[in-house]
Amino acid sequence: MNCVKCQTDKPIYIHTCLGCAVRLVKSARPSRKKQEMMILYISHYGKFSRDTILEALKNDTANATSAKLS
C-alpha cells in the first residue's frame, strides 16, 4: 500500500498527496458509506475538494482498466 505519487516507503496516507487520497478512498471499498466518510475527511483535513478526489478516482480506475486490457 505504498504511495507511488509521493514516493513514501511507508504504508501511510499523507493528507496532502492526491495519490494517498485515492488509495484511502479505494481502501474503503465496497462500502459507499465508508468511501463518503473518507472523502469528507480528506476534503476537511487535506487540500483536495470532493470533485478533485472523484475525478482522480475515475482516472485511476480508467488507468487500471486500460492496463489490464493491454
GIFEN-V891199 format. One record per helix or strand. SS is the DSSP state (2 for helix, 1 for strand). FROM is the first residue (numbers start at 1). TO is the last residue. If there is no record, write none. Layout:
BEGIN
ss: [SS;SS]
from: [FROM;FROM]
to: [TO;TO]
END
This chain:
BEGIN
ss: [2;2;2]
from: [18;32;50]
to: [27;45;69]
END
